[in-house]
Amino acid sequence: MLGVSFDTPEENKAFAEKFHFPFKLLCDTSRQMGLVYGAADDAKSEYAKRIAYVIGPDGVVKQAFAKVDARTFPQTLLPTL
């Protein structure tokens, strides 16, 4: 599992350490990935929308989630995986 954040590497590192985050966070400070996947409405969006995609080993999107709750999403996703 991988997360994408608009925060800087330093901010993501501090977040991951503080909350014992169990997976890697990519930094999308330019919002380019956020724009492509619909997590940002424009390049000035302050925060990313909480969305998720399941991407298969072949690189194809298998499932999209338009809105997720970070606290419950792992349990929601388990049957899909």
Secondary structure, 3 states (H helix, E strand, C coil): CEEEECCCHHHHHHHHHHHCCCCEEEECCCCHHHHHHCCCCCCCCCCCCCCEEEECCCCCEEEEECCCCCCCHHHHHCCCC
